[in-house]
């Protein structure tokens, strides 16, 4: 019997395949599958132990792949802010999908990895938040 990677087991085979094979530098929020979007939007950012939570691990995987695409290293002190940013983006995209005529601003057409690792992400990481005062 083949050994299943614990991360793949936690995230699920199909979501992990999408992340590892289809998530790329052109992927925008509208390209994210509903299941992954729902998981990201459901992350509890007040939890500090994300290891056993499929939603958190899925979110962290998206962030990890995004940083890899940007050829940047994620700094641990800013991890919670990255999760918060991705959660907010996912919730907004879910609303946009639900309300078909709801307009997104120009950022909705930007690649997701750029939103997370570029100027938008840099602004969020520079902002003091209740869950991360750095």
Beta strands, then each sheet from edge to edge (+ up, - down):
end
